[in-house]
Amino acid sequence: MAEPTGRAAVAAVWRIESARIVGALARGTGDFALAEDLAQEALAEALVSWPREGVPRNPAGWLLTVGRRRAIDAFRRRAALDHRYAAFARDLDDGGAYAGSEPADSTDLLWDPDQLDDDVLALMFISCHPVLSREARVSLTLRVVGGLTSDEIARAFLVPTATVQARITRAKKTLAAARVPFEVPSGRERAERLGSVLSVVYLIFTEGSSASSGSDLIRVDLAGEAQRLARVLARLMPAEPEVLGLLALLELTAARFPARVGPDGEPVLLEHQNRGRWDQAAIRRGRAALTRAQRVGRGLGAYGVQAAIAECHAVAESVAATNWARIVLLYEALARVAPSPVVELNRAVAVSMAQGPAAALPIVDELVAAKALPTSHLLPSVRGELLTRLGRAEEARAELARAIGLCGNEKERALLARKIADLGRG
């Protein structure tokens, strides 16, 4: 198979190495916002140079060399010939001279794996910093760690490109104003901020696995990006049980993607899925990550418990053969670790499978009485399903109609409409 050339090579290298390049530049300059701009300038130069002059032997090193040279130019423009400029100059004098019109092939640039891993980890922590809004964390993480363009992020979340660019710009200004250092936090702060990193990766995956709007039920590329981020994080933090728990959850959930969508893109419910189409390799990876999480930790956290639930589905031969009693117990444990209305709703579904819809309906009615999930279609959808199974067709129809009004995804709305039609035929 021929190696990629020109723009294709630039895109491939950027997706793989962008986080390391931005991280190395951020460490060298001490300025995260500047580092991201420098990396983008290097990318722009590669898009012009590589198709014309060929792909260098060390593409990542080429990009890093260009970024460093742009940093020197920036320091010169500021007339700030301080120790940072001197340090960059020394690095380049050690062998980073131009060969003709392009940077050296950068075999001279020593890519210390340990240092680069720290750079990428620091990049993830700063991109997911709590001073940023949730939307800003997601956009910045996909941009600087995932290597996605603003256009790609905008398409994934169905927002204008200008909105994504504005979020990224505001995020960098916020980080600069808050004087957030480019470093991997230690001790208690590291543990506290890790939750923000994991939640951003999970948010990206959730939007990919169950698109909140648009015509596609699953956005595989977006979910895949979250899986890639989780794998990177698990490699960098192999002794963190919740990191491994999140990776296990994502792998086990994504394993069912091939069977979740029918030929016309319509949703296929769990009981109708062809389990032979589930990705067995992903299941093995997920179960292995879950086992590691159980070994390194003192009990599973929220992501690990959800992964254990996903494992129950993954190993069952059918819906009827699923260990629903164990799933109920796991949801009860999850409610203690990370209580939320969504957890209670999922517990109700599990109870309905283990004990019948009559046992589950009071749980759902309590959520309704508490006005939980007021903007989500999930609560009326589940209640409508339980009422259908109890033979209360008129009430079920009203709940499903309410769910349609709240649902933003076209495929899910169509599924709910078919359920209403089936009630009419019944």
N, C-alpha and C positions, 0 to 999 in steps of 0.2 A: 504494500500500500504506500503511495507516494506521501512524503512529508508535506504538511501544509506550508504554503508560501504566502508572502504578502500579508494582506489584511487578516486572512484566516489564521496565520501564525501569530500575529499580534494579539488577536482575540483569545487564542488558546493559551498563550503564555500569560496574558494578563489575568485570566480567570484563575490560573494555577498559582501565580507568583505575586499578584498585586498586594496581598496582605503583607508579605515579607518585605516587599519594596517600600511600601508606605511605612511599615514599622521601622525599618532600618533608617529611613530618612527622618522619621520622627525622633528616633533616638539620637541621631546625629545633630539635628537642628534644635531639639528641645521644643519644637513648635508643631503640634499636631496639624493645625489648619494649614500651615505652610507646607508641611510634608505631603498632605493630600493634593494640594495644588501642584507641587513639584512633580509628583507622580503622574498627574494628569497631563502636564506639559511633556513629560517623557513619552507618555502614551501617544500624544498627538504627533510628536516627532517621529516615532516609530511608524505610525500610519502613513507618513509621507516617505520615510527613508527605506523601509524594508521592501515594499513592492518595487521600488526603483533600483535599490542597490543589493538586494538579497538579504536573507535572514542571517544575522551574525551567529557565530558558533556558540556563543553563550548569551542567548537572548535576555535572560533575566539580569545578568550582569551588565549588559548594554543599557537596559532601562535604568538600572541603579546608577550607573556612571553618568548618564544624562541628567538624572534627577539631582545628583550631587553637584554637577556643573551648574545647573540652574540655581541651586542653593547658593553657590559662590557668587553667581551673577546678582542674585537678590541681595546678598550681604554687601557686595560692592556698591550697588545702587543706593543702599542705605548709608554708605560710607561708614560701615561698622566693621572695621578690620580687627575684630576681637579674637578671642581664643577659638570661637567656633569656626571662623573663616580659616584661621591658621591650621586647625585640626583637619578640615576638609582638604586644604592645600597639601598638607603632608601626605594624606591618604592618596591623593592623586599623583603626587610626585613619586610615590613608591612604584609607579608603573601604570598609571591610568591615563596615559597620554593618548591623543587622537591618532588613529591610523588612517591617514587621508582625511576624508570628510566625516568619518564615523568614529565613535568611541572605541577604545581598545576592546578586544573580545572579552576582556574582563576575567580571563583566567587568573589575572593578578588579584582580583577581588576575592578575599577569603570569606566564604559564607559559613561562619561558625554555626553549626546546627543548634547548639544550645542557646546562643545569643538570638538567633532568628526565631526560635520557638518562644523565647521570652518576649520578643518584639510582637509576634502575632497575638500572644496572650494579652499583652498590654493593650494592643489595638482593640481587642474584643471588649476589655473592661472599660476603655475610654469611650468606645462607640455606644455602649449600653449604660453609660453613667446615669445615676438617678436624677441629676439636674436637668436631663433632657426629657421631653415629652415622649410618650410611648411611640407615636408616629415618627418622631425624629430618631429615636433609637433604632427602630426597624429600618428606616431609610439609610441611615448612616452605616449601620452594620452591613447591609446588603451592598452598599457602595464601596466601603473601604476594606471590609473583610471578605465579602463575597465576590468583589470585582465586577458587579453588575453596573451597567450604565444607568443614567437617570431615565432614559427611555424604557429600558427593560423593567426597572422598578415600577414605573408609571403604568406600564401594560399589566404587570402582575397584580397591581392593586386597583386598576381601573380608575386612575386619577390622572389629571393633566401632568405632562412632564414638568411644566413650570412649577406646579405644586411641590413635586419631589425636589426640584432644585432649590426652591425656597426653604424647604424643611432642612435640607443639608446645609445650606448657607447659614440659617439661623442656629443650627446645632453647633457648627464650628465657632460661631461668634459667642454662643453661650458658654461653650467649654473654655474659650479664651478668657471671657469675662470672669468666669468662676476660677480661673487659674488652676484648672485640673491638670496635674502632672502626668506625663507620659511614663507610666510605670505599672507594674503588677502590684496591686495592693497586698499587704501582708496581714497576718493575724486576723483579728476580729473583723476588720474592715473588708478583708478579702472574702470572708464567709458571707458577710452581709451583701456585698455587691455581686457575688456569684449568682444570687437569686435573680438579680436584674438581667444578667447575661442569659441565664437559662430561660427566663420568661420571654425574652425577645426571640430566641431561637424557636421556642414553642409557639409563639404567636405567628411567626412566619410559616411554620409547618401547618398550624391550624387553618390559616387562610388558604394554604395550598390544598389541604386534604378535604376541606369542606368550604368551598368558595362562598363568601357571604353575599355576593352579587354576581351579575353577569349570566352568561349562557352555559358556562362549563361547570360541571359539578366538582371536578377535581382539577387543580392546576399543578400538574406533575412537576413541572420545572421549578416552581416555587417551593413545593414540598421537598423536592430533591436538594435544593439549595440549603434548606434547613437541616436535612440529613448530613450534608457535607460539613456544615458548620458544627454540628454535634459530634461528628467523627473527629474533626480537628480538635475540638475541645476535649474530647475523651483521650486523645493522644497526648495532649499537653497537660492534662490533669487526671492521670490514670488512677489516682487514689481517692478521688472524690465520688462517693457513692451516688449522689444525685445527678452528677454528670453522666455516669454510666446508666443510671435509671432513665434519664431522658433519652439517651441514645437507644436504649432497649425499646422504649415506648414508640419512638419514631420508626424504628425498623419493623417492629411487629405490626404497627398500624399500616405502614406503607405496603407491607406484604399483601394486604387485601385489595390494593388498588386495582389490579388487573380484572378482578371479578366484580367490582363495585359499580361498573358502568356498562350498560348494554350497547348493542350495535349502533343505536341512534343517539348515544350519549345519555340515555335515561338512567336514573338511579336503579340499582338492583339491591333490594333489601337483603339483610344477612341470611334470612331463611331460604332465599332463592339463589344465593350465590353458588357458583361452581367452585368448590374448594380445591379442585384440581388445578385451578388457575392461580391460586395463591402462590406467591413467590417464596419457595421453600428456602432459598439461600438467605433471603431477608429474615425469615423466621429463625434460621439457625444463628444468624448474626445477632438478632435481638435477644434470643434466649441466652447466648453466650455473654452478652453485655449484662443481662439481668443476673446471671450467676456471679459475675465479677462484682456487681454492685452489692450482692448479698454477702460476699466474702469480705469486702474491704470495709463495710459499714457496720454500725450498730443498729441494725434494722433498716428497713426501706423508708425513704421519704416519699413525698407526694408523687413524684414522677415514677419512682420505683414501684409504688403500689399500683399506679395506673398501668405500668408495664406488666405487672403480674396479672392484672385483669385481662390485658390484651393477650397474654400467653394462654390463659384459659380458653379463649376463643381459637387461638392458633393451633392448639393441639387436639381440639375436639373434632370428631368426624362429622358432626352435624349439630344443628341447633338443639335438637332433642337430647343429644349425647353430651351437651355442654354441662360442665359442673356449675350450675347456676347457684347452688347453695354456697359454694366457695366464693363466687363473684359477689354475692350479697355481703358476705363477711368482709371481703376486701373493700367494698364500698363503705361499709361501716367504719373500717379502719381509716379509709381516706377521709371520711367526714370528720374524724377526730384530728387528723394531721392537717388537713386543708379544707375546712368546712366552707361550703358554698351552695347556692341554690341548684347549680348545675350538677353537683355531686349528688344532691338529694334526688334530683329528677332521674339521674342515671340509676341510683339505687332503687327507685320506684320501678323502673323498667326491669331490673334484675329480679326484684321481688315478684313482679307479675309473671315472670318466666318460672320462678321457683315455686311460688305458692298460689298463683292465679291472679287475675285482674282485680278481684274484689279486695284482696289484701293490699294491693298497690294503690288503689284509688284514694284512700285517705291520706297517703303521703303527698300525692299530687294536689289534693284539695287544700292541704295545709299551705302549700306553696302559693296557691291561688289566693287564699285568705290573707296571706302575708304580702300580697302584691309583688311577688318575686318575678324577676325576668320580664318586666312589663313590655319591653320592646322586642322580645325574642319570640319566634314562632315555635320554638321547641316545646314550651309548656302546653299550649293548646293542642299541638300536634300529638304529644304523648297522651294527654287527657282524652282527645278524640279517639285514639287507638284503644285505650282501655274501655271507654264507653261502647265502642263498636263490639269489642269482645264480650261485653256484658249484655249486648242486645238492646242497648238504649240508643236507637238509631237517630232520633231527632236531636238529642243532645250532642251526639257524636258529630252530626252534620254541622251544627252550629260551631263547635270547637274547631273542626277542620277548616271551615270557612274563615274563622278568625285567624287561624294559622296562615292561610293563604294571604290574607291582608298584611301580615307582618313579615312574610318571607321575601327576601330580596333575590333569591336565586331562581332562575326560570325553570330549571329542571326539577327542583324540589316543589315548586308551585304546581307543576304539571302532575307530579306524583300525588300530591294532596288532592288535586281535582279528580284524579282517577279514583281515589278512595271514596270521595263523595259520590261519584257516579256509581261505584259498586254498592254503596249504601242504598241508592235509589233502586237499583236492580234487585237488591235483596228484599 
